[in-house]
């Protein structure tokens, strides 16, 4: 199983501004010493020492995750603005996949806004299978492409469309088991667990963790225990999480506590606050790592969700 990130921001797309780019270039130039330019080796060493928040970006697109199964079947979770880049990549590399299984955590705009820009949807021969436990899924997706919100409707899609309301707790797609559960978020939201070849991956965005999620109940144990990788909402600092109680998001410290409690070895901080620049987001990563070191018997690998980041399980 391979997991790739195409959109990691929360709430609204957040492209980098020209002034921010100029500021980064200036900061890099100011760090250069004559000795850094003597040879290719010294130049490489200089570049390797630049803080990541200056030389890369987590990305500005909203939620979209690609999961490739052992047979290269494609599962997509959410159709935020990141799904546009995914669609471009699929066509550019002449992907053999013609069928896409798209699961929705919920239907807030930042999680569906990219669907009208998913290029394979407009090409005959492709199949789009949409999944959600929510019965009004098709209505929600179609209405965002109706007047006055969008110039063309879903009737312009040339791909075959299939809408599946998930009723069973566990379903199977090409040998992989997909299970789901409700999480706390205004209007409702679902996390998904994908299991294949003895590896378990959980995607839990837009999740306000509560005491209930830490309980050793049979339901929690079955869903969380033994997971290899979790991508989890960590939009806020602890202070913001307290201030914005009931907004449906978690702090990075609570996300670390949760992964540590359930002994999930790899945790990816996700759904980044749109008002934060990369420097602030990397500071949150460092704070999360510092916090984890002070948790007894914890041994987590903590990552920052970034566009184009990949994991292989």
C-alpha positions as CSV (number, residue, x, y, z in Angstrom):
1,X,0.0,0.0,0.0
2,X,1.3,3.5,-0.9
3,X,-0.1,6.7,0.5
4,X,0.5,10.1,-1.3
5,X,-0.6,13.6,-0.3
6,X,-2.0,16.0,-2.8
7,X,-3.7,18.5,-0.5
8,X,-2.9,19.1,3.2
9,X,-4.3,22.5,4.1
10,X,-7.5,23.1,6.1
11,X,-10.5,25.2,5.3
12,X,-9.3,27.1,2.2
13,X,-6.5,26.9,-0.4
14,X,-3.5,28.9,0.6
15,X,-1.0,29.6,-2.2
16,X,2.3,31.2,-1.3
17,X,2.4,34.9,-2.0
18,X,5.1,36.7,-4.1
19,X,6.2,38.7,-1.1
20,X,6.6,35.5,0.9
21,X,8.8,34.0,-1.8
22,X,10.9,37.1,-2.1
23,X,11.4,37.1,1.7
24,X,12.6,33.5,1.6
25,X,15.0,34.2,-1.2
26,X,16.4,37.2,0.7
27,X,16.8,35.1,3.8
28,X,18.7,32.4,1.9
29,X,21.0,35.0,0.2
30,X,21.8,36.5,3.6
31,X,23.1,33.2,4.9
32,X,25.6,32.7,2.1
33,X,29.3,33.0,2.9
34,X,32.1,33.1,0.3
35,X,33.2,29.6,1.5
36,X,29.8,28.2,0.6
37,X,30.5,28.9,-3.1
38,X,34.0,27.4,-3.6
39,X,32.9,24.0,-4.9
40,X,30.0,21.9,-5.8
41,X,30.5,20.1,-2.5
42,X,30.3,23.3,-0.5
43,X,27.3,24.5,-2.4
44,X,25.5,21.2,-1.7
45,X,26.4,21.4,2.0
46,X,25.0,25.0,2.1
47,X,21.7,24.0,0.5
48,X,21.5,21.0,2.9
49,X,21.8,23.3,5.9
50,X,19.0,25.7,4.9
51,X,15.9,25.3,7.1
52,X,13.1,23.4,5.3
53,X,10.6,26.3,5.8
54,X,12.8,28.4,3.5
55,X,13.5,25.9,0.8
56,X,10.3,24.0,0.6
57,X,6.6,24.4,1.3
58,X,3.9,22.1,2.8
59,X,1.6,23.2,0.0
60,X,-1.6,25.2,-0.2
61,X,-4.2,22.8,-1.6
62,X,-7.0,21.4,0.5
63,X,-7.6,17.8,1.4
64,X,-6.9,15.0,-1.0
65,X,-5.0,11.7,-0.4
66,X,-4.2,9.0,-2.9
67,X,-3.8,5.4,-1.8
68,X,-2.5,2.8,-4.2
69,X,-3.2,-0.9,-3.4
70,X,-1.0,-3.8,-4.1
71,X,-2.6,-4.3,-7.6
72,X,-2.3,-0.5,-8.3
73,X,-6.0,0.1,-7.7
74,X,-6.5,3.7,-6.8
75,X,-8.4,4.9,-3.7
76,X,-8.8,8.7,-3.2
77,X,-10.0,10.2,0.1
78,X,-11.7,13.6,-0.3
79,X,-11.8,15.9,-3.4
80,X,-10.4,19.2,-2.0
81,X,-8.4,21.4,-4.4
82,X,-5.5,18.9,-4.3
83,X,-7.5,16.4,-6.5
84,X,-6.9,18.8,-9.5
85,X,-3.1,18.1,-9.3
86,X,-3.8,14.4,-8.8
87,X,-5.9,14.4,-12.0
88,X,-3.2,16.2,-14.0
89,X,-0.6,13.7,-12.8
90,X,-2.8,10.7,-13.7
91,X,-3.1,11.9,-17.3
92,X,0.5,13.1,-17.5
93,X,2.0,9.8,-16.6
94,X,-0.6,7.9,-18.6
95,X,-1.7,6.0,-15.5
96,X,-3.2,2.5,-16.3
97,X,-5.9,3.0,-13.7
98,X,-9.2,3.7,-15.3
99,X,-11.4,3.3,-12.1
100,X,-11.1,5.6,-9.1
101,X,-12.7,4.9,-5.7
102,X,-13.3,8.3,-4.1
103,X,-14.3,8.3,-0.4
104,X,-15.6,11.4,1.4
105,X,-15.0,12.2,5.0
106,X,-17.7,14.9,4.8
107,X,-19.0,17.5,2.5
108,X,-17.7,20.8,3.7
109,X,-16.5,22.8,0.7
110,X,-12.8,22.4,1.3
111,X,-13.2,18.7,0.9
112,X,-15.2,18.7,-2.4
113,X,-14.3,21.9,-4.1
114,X,-11.7,20.2,-6.4
115,X,-14.0,17.6,-8.0
116,X,-15.1,19.9,-10.9
117,X,-11.4,20.2,-11.8
118,X,-10.5,16.5,-11.8
119,X,-9.6,16.0,-15.5
120,X,-10.4,12.2,-15.7
121,X,-14.0,13.0,-14.9
122,X,-14.4,14.6,-18.4
123,X,-12.9,11.7,-20.4
124,X,-14.9,8.8,-21.6
125,X,-13.7,5.4,-20.4
126,X,-12.9,6.4,-16.9
127,X,-15.1,5.3,-13.9
128,X,-15.6,7.3,-10.8
129,X,-17.0,5.5,-7.8
130,X,-18.1,7.8,-4.9
131,X,-18.5,6.4,-1.4
132,X,-19.9,7.9,1.8
133,X,-22.1,6.8,4.7
134,X,-24.2,9.9,4.0
135,X,-27.3,9.3,2.0
136,X,-27.4,12.7,0.4
137,X,-23.8,12.4,-1.1
138,X,-24.9,12.6,-4.7
139,X,-27.1,15.7,-4.0
140,X,-24.2,17.4,-2.2
141,X,-21.8,16.8,-5.1
142,X,-24.2,17.8,-7.8
143,X,-25.4,21.0,-6.2
144,X,-21.9,22.5,-5.9
145,X,-21.8,22.4,-9.7
146,X,-25.2,24.0,-10.2
147,X,-26.0,27.7,-11.0
148,X,-25.0,30.1,-9.5
149,X,-22.0,28.3,-8.1
150,X,-20.4,26.8,-11.2
151,X,-20.6,27.3,-15.0
152,X,-21.1,23.7,-15.9
153,X,-23.0,20.8,-14.2
154,X,-22.0,17.2,-13.5
155,X,-23.9,16.3,-16.7
156,X,-20.7,17.4,-18.5
157,X,-18.7,14.6,-16.9
158,X,-18.0,12.0,-19.6
159,X,-16.7,9.3,-17.1
160,X,-19.1,6.7,-15.8
161,X,-20.4,7.9,-12.3
162,X,-21.4,5.5,-9.5
163,X,-22.7,6.6,-6.1
164,X,-22.4,4.1,-3.2
165,X,-23.9,4.7,0.2
166,X,-21.8,2.7,2.7
167,X,-24.0,0.7,5.0
168,X,-21.6,-2.1,6.1
169,X,-19.0,-1.4,8.7
170,X,-16.4,-3.1,6.6
171,X,-16.3,-3.2,2.8
172,X,-13.8,-4.8,0.4
173,X,-12.1,-3.2,-2.7
174,X,-9.8,-5.5,-4.6
175,X,-8.6,-7.3,-1.5
176,X,-8.3,-4.3,0.8
177,X,-10.7,-3.9,3.7
178,X,-12.1,-0.4,4.3
179,X,-13.8,0.4,7.6
180,X,-15.1,3.7,9.0
181,X,-16.3,5.4,12.1
182,X,-17.8,8.7,13.1
183,X,-15.6,11.5,14.5
184,X,-16.5,14.7,16.3
185,X,-16.9,17.6,13.8
186,X,-19.8,20.1,13.2
187,X,-22.2,18.5,10.7
188,X,-20.6,15.1,11.1
189,X,-17.4,13.5,9.7
190,X,-15.9,10.0,9.2
191,X,-12.5,8.6,9.5
192,X,-11.4,5.7,7.3
193,X,-9.2,2.7,7.9
194,X,-7.7,0.8,5.0
195,X,-6.1,-2.6,5.6
196,X,-4.1,-4.6,3.1
197,X,-1.5,-7.3,3.4
198,X,-1.3,-7.0,7.2
199,X,-0.8,-3.2,7.1
200,X,-3.3,-0.7,8.5
201,X,-3.7,3.0,7.5
202,X,-6.1,5.4,9.2
203,X,-7.1,8.8,7.8
204,X,-8.8,11.0,10.4
205,X,-9.1,14.6,9.3
206,X,-11.4,17.2,10.7
207,X,-11.4,15.4,14.0
208,X,-11.9,17.0,17.4
209,X,-10.5,14.3,19.7
210,X,-12.4,13.7,22.9
211,X,-12.1,11.5,26.0
212,X,-14.2,8.9,24.1
213,X,-11.5,8.4,21.5
214,X,-9.0,7.4,24.2
215,X,-11.3,4.8,25.9
216,X,-10.2,1.2,25.6
217,X,-13.7,0.2,24.3
218,X,-14.0,-2.8,22.1
219,X,-15.0,-0.5,19.1
220,X,-11.9,1.7,19.6
221,X,-9.6,-1.2,20.1
222,X,-10.8,-2.9,17.0
223,X,-10.4,0.3,14.9
224,X,-7.2,1.8,16.3
225,X,-5.0,-0.9,17.8
226,X,-2.4,-2.3,15.5
227,X,-2.4,0.6,13.1
228,X,0.8,1.3,11.3
229,X,0.3,4.9,10.1
230,X,-2.3,7.5,11.0
231,X,-2.9,10.9,9.4
232,X,-4.7,13.0,11.9
233,X,-6.1,16.5,12.3
234,X,-3.7,18.7,14.2
235,X,-4.7,22.2,13.0
236,X,-4.4,24.0,16.3
237,X,-2.0,24.7,19.1
238,X,-3.3,23.6,22.5
239,X,-4.3,27.2,23.3
240,X,-6.3,27.5,20.0
241,X,-8.0,24.1,20.6
242,X,-9.2,25.4,24.0
243,X,-10.3,28.7,22.5
244,X,-12.0,27.0,19.5
245,X,-13.7,24.2,21.4
246,X,-16.4,22.6,19.4
247,X,-15.0,23.8,16.0
248,X,-14.1,20.2,15.1
249,X,-10.3,20.2,15.1
250,X,-7.5,19.0,17.3
251,X,-4.2,20.3,18.6
252,X,-0.9,18.8,17.7
253,X,-0.2,17.8,21.3
254,X,-3.5,15.9,21.5
255,X,-2.8,14.2,18.2
256,X,0.6,13.0,19.7
257,X,-1.2,11.9,22.9
258,X,-3.7,9.9,20.8
259,X,-1.1,8.1,18.7
260,X,1.0,7.4,21.7
261,X,-2.0,6.0,23.7
262,X,-2.8,3.6,20.8
263,X,0.8,2.9,20.1
264,X,0.6,3.9,16.4
265,X,4.2,4.2,15.4
266,X,3.9,6.7,12.6
267,X,1.7,9.8,12.9
268,X,1.3,12.6,10.3
269,X,0.2,16.0,11.4
270,X,-2.5,17.2,8.9
271,X,-5.1,19.8,8.0
272,X,-2.8,22.7,8.5
273,X,-4.1,26.1,9.7
274,X,-4.5,28.3,6.5
275,X,-3.3,31.5,8.2
276,X,0.0,29.8,9.2
277,X,3.1,30.2,7.0
278,X,5.4,27.3,6.6
279,X,7.8,28.6,9.3
280,X,5.0,28.4,11.9
281,X,3.9,24.9,10.7
282,X,7.5,23.6,10.9
283,X,7.7,25.0,14.4
284,X,4.6,23.0,15.3
285,X,6.3,19.9,14.0
286,X,9.3,20.6,16.2
287,X,7.1,21.3,19.2
288,X,5.2,18.0,18.6
289,X,8.5,16.1,18.5
290,X,9.7,17.8,21.7
291,X,6.4,17.1,23.4
292,X,6.5,13.4,22.4
293,X,9.9,13.0,24.0
294,X,8.4,13.8,27.4
295,X,5.7,11.1,27.1
296,X,6.8,8.0,29.1
297,X,7.3,4.9,27.0
298,X,6.4,6.7,23.7
299,X,8.5,6.1,20.6
300,X,6.7,7.8,17.7
301,X,7.8,8.9,14.3
302,X,6.2,12.3,13.7
303,X,5.8,13.7,10.2
304,X,4.4,16.9,8.7
305,X,1.9,16.3,5.9
306,X,3.3,17.9,2.7
307,X,2.1,17.8,-0.8
308,X,3.8,15.0,-2.7
309,X,4.9,13.3,0.5
310,X,4.7,9.5,0.1
311,X,4.6,6.5,2.5
312,X,4.9,2.8,1.6
313,X,3.4,0.3,4.0
